[in-house]
Amino acid sequence: MNPLVVFYSRTGATKRVGETLAEMLDCDSEELLDTKKRSGPLGFLLAGKDATAKKLTKLTDIKRDPALYDLIILGTPIWAGTLSSATRTYIANNKSKFKRVAFFCTHGGGESQQLFAEMESLCERSPVSSFAIKGEEVKNGAHQDKLRQFADELQVQM
Ligand SMILES: Cc1cc2nc3c(=O)[nH]c(=O)nc-3n(C[C@H](O)[C@H](O)[C@H](O)COP(=O)(O)O)c2cc1C
């Protein structure tokens, strides 16, 4: 099994999870970069507005072809209860190339079930596994054990 970890991160938490997961699985990763400015207070407001409107964005060129991987592990921060615009755009542009999928998210304490249901519907595939963790836990380094468990669940599928 050849997995690819694909993630978007505005402030670093989802990136940390994505990079650690790729290390644990010893696999490739792809960070999604949004050409729209998302930093600062205005970026925050725009992010919330675009997420609520389920708007797509323009990503910089991706480096890895998802068609070459058996399992795409998609990570996003929760924005306004839903996907970040970059993750939504990546799915829209690439889902025809996905074989199997798994999901992860970081959040500020909100519910992840609805987000994962939406990702399942957008990908038109059920995830082999999914994982949610609070951004704060990631930033203080307390996520390692839970993430290891998710990596183990994925490895069973590989
Ligand atoms: C625009 C915006 C909306 C957010 N909405 C939610 C939300 O609905 N529920 C939640 O639990 N966290 C929400 N958050 C918090 C982020 O999901 C959380 O801080 C996450 O860990 C950030 O990941 P990142 O550091 O990879 O960008 C929101 C953050 C932003 C920027």
The ligand as an SDF file (V2000), in Angstrom:
LIG
                    3D

 31 33  0  0  0  0  0  0  0  0999 V2000
  -12.1040   30.7740    9.9960 C   0  0  0  0  0  0  0  0  0  0  0  0
  -11.9930   29.7430   11.0770 C   0  0  0  0  0  0  0  0  0  0  0  0
  -13.1260   29.0810   11.5210 C   0  0  0  0  0  0  0  0  0  0  0  0
  -13.0320   28.1030   12.5170 C   0  0  0  0  0  0  0  0  0  0  0  0
  -14.1680   27.4110   12.8710 N   0  0  0  0  0  0  0  0  0  0  0  0
  -14.0690   26.4110   13.7850 C   0  0  0  0  0  0  0  0  0  0  0  0
  -15.2110   25.6190   14.0940 C   0  0  0  0  0  0  0  0  0  0  0  0
  -16.3010   25.7720   13.5490 O   0  0  0  0  0  0  0  0  0  0  0  0
  -15.0640   24.6370   15.0350 N   0  0  0  0  0  0  0  0  0  0  0  0
  -13.8730   24.4040   15.6640 C   0  0  0  0  0  0  0  0  0  0  0  0
  -13.7950   23.5120   16.5110 O   0  0  0  0  0  0  0  0  0  0  0  0
  -12.7650   25.1360   15.3620 N   0  0  0  0  0  0  0  0  0  0  0  0
  -12.8300   26.1180   14.4400 C   0  0  0  0  0  0  0  0  0  0  0  0
  -11.7090   26.8510   14.1190 N   0  0  0  0  0  0  0  0  0  0  0  0
  -10.4420   26.5510   14.8020 C   0  0  0  0  0  0  0  0  0  0  0  0
   -9.5050   25.6870   13.9690 C   0  0  0  0  0  0  0  0  0  0  0  0
  -10.1570   24.5600   13.4180 O   0  0  0  0  0  0  0  0  0  0  0  0
   -8.3300   25.1720   14.8240 C   0  0  0  0  0  0  0  0  0  0  0  0
   -7.6830   26.2380   15.4490 O   0  0  0  0  0  0  0  0  0  0  0  0
   -7.3470   24.3680   13.9860 C   0  0  0  0  0  0  0  0  0  0  0  0
   -6.5530   23.5580   14.8230 O   0  0  0  0  0  0  0  0  0  0  0  0
   -6.4410   25.2670   13.1520 C   0  0  0  0  0  0  0  0  0  0  0  0
   -5.6150   24.4460   12.3590 O   0  0  0  0  0  0  0  0  0  0  0  0
   -4.3160   25.0230   11.5930 P   0  0  0  0  0  0  0  0  0  0  0  0
   -3.3750   25.5050   12.6720 O   0  0  0  0  0  0  0  0  0  0  0  0
   -3.7770   23.8470   10.8780 O   0  0  0  0  0  0  0  0  0  0  0  0
   -4.7500   26.1210   10.7040 O   0  0  0  0  0  0  0  0  0  0  0  0
  -11.7780   27.8130   13.1140 C   0  0  0  0  0  0  0  0  0  0  0  0
  -10.6380   28.5030   12.6700 C   0  0  0  0  0  0  0  0  0  0  0  0
  -10.7290   29.4290   11.6580 C   0  0  0  0  0  0  0  0  0  0  0  0
   -9.4900   30.1210   11.1470 C   0  0  0  0  0  0  0  0  0  0  0  0
  1  2  1  0
  2  3  1  0
  2 30  2  0
  3  4  2  0
  4  5  1  0
  4 28  1  0
  5  6  2  0
  6  7  1  0
  6 13  1  0
  7  8  2  0
  7  9  1  0
  9 10  1  0
 10 11  2  0
 10 12  1  0
 12 13  2  0
 13 14  1  0
 14 15  1  0
 14 28  1  0
 15 16  1  0
 16 17  1  0
 16 18  1  0
 18 19  1  0
 18 20  1  0
 20 21  1  0
 20 22  1  0
 22 23  1  0
 23 24  1  0
 24 25  2  0
 24 26  1  0
 24 27  1  0
 28 29  2  0
 29 30  1  0
 30 31  1  0
M  END
$$$$
